[in-house]
Amino acid sequence: MATDREDLEVKIAYLESEQDKLERALNEHHERLDKAELVIEELAKRLRDQSTKLDALDLPVDEKPPHY
């Protein structure tokens, strides 16, 4: 028959194992978030660059197309 101490030791070992799993998952999510932030920054830069290029074209905003 297991003693109270043995029961506690089993529970502690289980909790430590689960904590390790959660810590690994958290670290993995942190790395993925960092990568996603870099991608978002790059996409935002590309969007700004495209916007700047469009602004430089100086297209008329209110002009109707020739087929009207």
PyMOL commands that set and color helices and strands:
alter all, ss='L'
color gray80, all
select helices_A, chain A and resi 4-57
alter helices_A, ss='H'
color red, helices_A
deselect
rebuild
show_as cartoon
